[in-house]
């Protein structure tokens, strides 16, 4: 059985792949940043290069 160690950020508009060990976990979902985890308050993006969420 394989163990999942990375996955796409749970934010629908985000393109980031995040390591589960480094992710921000909220409501049993994994996010790449606080901005994604909190629903992009004030329109703030995740800030990762190449991602326009």
Rosetta blueprint (number, residue, H / E / L):
1 X L
2 X L
3 X L
4 X L
5 X L
6 X E
7 X E
8 X E
9 X L
10 X L
11 X L
12 X L
13 X L
14 X L
15 X L
16 X L
17 X E
18 X E
19 X E
20 X L
21 X L
22 X L
23 X L
24 X E
25 X E
26 X E
27 X L
28 X L
29 X E
30 X E
31 X E
32 X L
33 X L
34 X H
35 X H
36 X H
37 X H
38 X L
39 X L
40 X L
41 X H
42 X H
43 X H
44 X L
45 X L
46 X L
47 X L
48 X L
49 X L
50 X L
51 X L
52 X L
53 X L
